[in-house]
Amino acid sequence: MALYSRVSGSVGMITLQNPPVNALSAAVRQGIVDMMHRALSEPEVKSVVICGQNGKFCGGADIREFGAKMTGPPLVPMVHLIEAASKPVVAAIEGIALGGGLELALSCHYRIAHSKARLGFPEVALGLLPGAGGTQRLPRLIGVPAALDLITTGRHVTAAEARQLGIVDEVTDLNAVDAAVKFAQSVTGKSLDARRISTYPCPRPPDLDAIFERAMQQVRRSARGAIAPGTCVQAVHAAVTLPYAKGMERERELFSLLFTSGQARALQYYFFAQRAVSRWSTANGARWDTSKPRPVRKAAVIGLGTMGRGITVSLAQAGFSVVAVETQEKQLSEAKQAVSGMLERGAKRRGVPLAHDKIKYSCSVQAVADVDLVIEAVFEDMALKKTVFQQLSAICKPGVLLCTNTSGLDIDELASQTQSPELVVGMHFFAPAHVMQLLEVVYGPRSSPEVVATAMQMGKKMGKVSVAVGNCRGFVGNRMLKPYLEQAFFLLEEGATPEQVDQVLEEFGFAMGVFKVSDLSGLDVGWKVRKADGLVSPASTGTSARIRGGSRYSPLGDLLCERGRFGQKTGRGWYQYDKPGGRVAKPDPWLHGFLEEYRAQHGLVARHIDHQEVLERCLYALINEGFQILQDGIAAGPEDIDVIYVLGYGWPRHRGGPMFYAGQVGLDKVVERLEHYQQIHPDVPGLQPCSLLRKLAASGNPAIHKWREVIQKPRSQL
Ligand SMILES: CCCCCC/C=C/CC(=O)SCCNC(=O)CCNC(=O)[C@H](O)C(C)(C)COP(=O)(O)OP(=O)(O)OC[C@H]1O[C@@H](n2cnc3c(N)ncnc32)[C@H](O)[C@@H]1OP(=O)(O)O
């Protein structure tokens, strides 16, 4: 709702009240309309100030109401009422003015912002465009190029930048509401003719066509199939080419198109999913609201390879003191140099503080004796990690948290090497660790709730989205990757090429197809794991070469590794590169010939495989594993899996994540297609729909937020 008060006798103050961000719910919109009428009708009131409660102006439309039938006054007539007011209306912007909140501010005649306020049009990230005149007013106010930038990227600007751009009239370090009241008094009685943005002509720079062409190219490059950015460009185009009223009609049409699209629903689901994962729970009953994190001031990183370096940078940038340990002198000195470079680039590109002085380097593990938390990041080898954990357990002061950065090894086995297994937890960072936003926090059966809480909070302080997951091979992300990769290999055996599979996945919206990713991360990584698992056997032909433990197995990845084709680092993998370390993947005729030979050797006949089959087999196998993970209680809910896939594996955000996508396709359809492929490939157990998926499909495709009601209390596998 909105509160009304009278300040200094002549200023009507409307205060938005809807915690936590004063979003424009039906009640708030109704309140604003009612209070505006009141302020305009009271003769003593000469001017109006609109502000938000608790230091937040407004976070925009109330996203929680998007799924329901619209009630209350619509936003557009509300902003027109404010702009048309005969008394000056001043927005007092504290904290945030985002989306509909900024549109509300732009309908006011003046805007006063606190210096710490942030303003922006983030609608594009929700699959929308600013639909209450934002696309028509902003270009009129700040020009087309700047408006296109803000609206298509959704980036927030500081009050200082907003002032520079001309979005706000004044910036204050003092109380913005008091400043707005003073300002409102000072403009009482002045003409408002030049203050109504909708009446401004839209500037038309001479190179207008080129500006729009560039904007379209830019969004096409980065949107990966998301429709909102391009639609935002079209809406701004209408501001330049149409009179205001017609432009508003066009904005409404385009907004409706987006609002009813599956993409907007997916992105809005994802918005809440990313926040829901912070309310974590574990299979053994620990929860975010009952587990208190421990204080951590000083942390150590053991092992300064690629991952260790990224983790060190992340910790230092987050303000932790870090002891960085690498036992090999040469590698230590290389790491020092690399970390310094990363810190300097971070400071230059992203404005993060230079944090050289936060890091102390050592080549002795003894240096970690006084830290509060250790992150072990040595090579992914159980025997080596065990030795390090034994050493840490002996060296560290009592009560120190021992974390392992592993992408899939058994946390409990490592915990068993220490005197205090309850202090052990997995922190699975994603490469590059100082850039990637995801952290899987892996709890073992003995990890204490406060240790899980501490690791979750550490991740957050490092700017990451932490997701708590149970301990199993590959945890959530890599476990789901296995059947996905497997299908991709099988498709090659059956007649597809890496280019075809990658093209289908990239058209779906992945940043990179599975084979390009494999080349980037190195084929040898999986090869080592498969060797350790006893899956890699000497080359042989016939069916037995493609069977392990009674199930279908493709040795294609192993065969490439045997030929030294490790991907980008060797200049050859599923693709060819101009040199070792090259980045541009080119189809490799050698690989095509090799696949033909391989099929001939194994009695496989290549067939035409259509795009639909590639997509369904890769994605549904991955999704099926996701349901198995839910069934096993390894992830607490579908949101956890979706956030992991979007942030860690390049799943297109506008498709919500694999579990949300499955719901959009229809769970019954996913079951039906899996069964279809399973009949054709009975030796692939990953294509057998898991019982939770079947159960949900049979219970009538419930909406994703209802799945938890069907998922029985997870039976812990720990
Ligand atoms: C039906 C027809 C409708 C017509 C609509 C016309 C079009 C209007 C366009 C819009 O205005 S769309 C909304 C635009 N606004 C946004 O996208 C802002 C989204 N919010 C954020 O970016 C951040 O939340 C924040 C405001 C910058 C605050 O970030 P912070 O890190 O401080 O806290 P969070 O954990 O993110 O959020 C706290 C809490 O608040 C909830 N919340 C935030 N914004 C909204 C919102 N606009 N509506 C409803 N709820 C919001 C958020 O979900 C958190 O609560 P939770 O319980 O933890 O989930």
The ligand as an ORCA input file, in Angstrom:
! r2SCAN-3c Opt
* xyz 0 1
  C       0.652     -8.281    -14.437
  C       1.045     -7.159    -15.367
  C       2.223     -6.470    -14.853
  C       2.633     -5.290    -15.690
  C       4.015     -5.006    -15.341
  C       4.598     -3.789    -15.980
  C       6.033     -3.962    -16.102
  C       6.879     -3.693    -15.185
  C       8.218     -4.109    -15.344
  C       8.878     -4.375    -14.011
  O       8.975     -3.537    -13.180
  S       9.473     -5.933    -13.807
  C      10.370     -5.838    -12.295
  C      11.613     -5.043    -12.431
  N      12.401     -5.115    -11.241
  C      13.349     -6.008    -11.075
  O      13.649     -6.780    -11.941
  C      14.059     -5.988     -9.757
  C      14.345     -7.375     -9.312
  N      15.004     -7.368     -8.042
  C      16.333     -7.248     -7.921
  O      17.074     -7.042     -8.844
  C      16.886     -7.387     -6.548
  O      16.000     -8.153     -5.811
  C      17.102     -6.026     -5.832
  C      15.852     -5.182     -5.836
  C      18.244     -5.276     -6.525
  C      17.511     -6.290     -4.362
  O      18.624     -7.170     -4.366
  P      19.153     -7.779     -2.984
  O      20.340     -8.611     -3.351
  O      19.306     -6.721     -1.998
  O      18.003     -8.718     -2.443
  P      17.266     -9.953     -3.133
  O      17.570    -11.167     -2.357
  O      17.501     -9.987     -4.580
  O      15.738     -9.550     -2.946
  C      15.173     -9.419     -1.645
  C      13.784     -9.959     -1.703
  O      12.992     -9.093     -2.506
  C      12.300     -9.839     -3.474
  N      12.105     -8.979     -4.656
  C      13.024     -8.232     -5.251
  N      12.489     -7.569     -6.277
  C      11.188     -7.892     -6.319
  C      10.106     -7.516     -7.156
  N      10.255     -6.632     -8.155
  N       8.924     -8.072     -6.919
  C       8.744     -8.943     -5.901
  N       9.732     -9.347     -5.057
  C      10.938     -8.806     -5.278
  C      13.217    -11.024     -3.743
  O      12.499    -12.066     -4.324
  C      13.722    -11.327     -2.354
  O      12.733    -12.040     -1.676
  P      12.867    -13.618     -1.481
  O      11.737    -13.948     -0.603
  O      14.219    -13.860     -0.912
  O      12.714    -14.218     -2.858
*
